[in-house]
């Protein structure tokens, strides 16, 4: 016998918003979410730092998106927040260069 589950209308609506109409079933949407979870570079079962409650995304560095009109809301580099006044693109670049210098020694 196949297990059955009950979903609240809110949860069902969230799943439905991720589905491709006339293609996906609830099972295919759930499988796609599980696949994405398993490929995630961050273990969401044991999150670290501010990323725990953020909408932070990871990108392939070889195919990074265009960041021309982006705004930095906060930066965590090597597990440490950069802090006020340094959480901008220049601050990230400077901190990354300093970190690379330390780790290269």
Secondary structure, DSSP 8 states (H G I E B T S, - for coil): --------HHHHHHHHHHS-TTT--HHHHHHHHHHHHHH-SS-GGG--GGGGGS------GGG----TT------EETTEE--TTT-SHHHHHHHHHHHHHHHH-
